Amino acid sequence: MKNIIIEGSSQDEFMAKLCQLFREILTEKNEKPEIDEAHLLSRKEAADFLNICLTTLWSLDKSGELPSRRIKSKVFYLKSDLVNYLNQAA
């Protein structure tokens, strides 16, 4: 098990380290990651990408219009899902 130092890291640095750790764990188990971590966005990043508020993003998630991924208690969105949503809304 590897230790990750969180102090002094920005949110982006922490997410990059977390994604790298997930990739290493999956590689060790000879499994391919199901999600391309480079395209995984936080709630704030997804709301900014769609130019909507977090409440609207939550409503889209709850209604099933926009699929989300959960890792423990954190919610993430695939960039490809956001692009698909924008294309359908246009």
Buried (B, 14 or more C-beta within 10 A) or exposed (E): EEEEEEEEEEEEEEBBBBBEEBEEEEEEEEEEEEEEBEBBBBBEBBBEBBEBEEEEBBEBBEEEEBEBBEEEEEBBBBBEBBEEBEEEEE
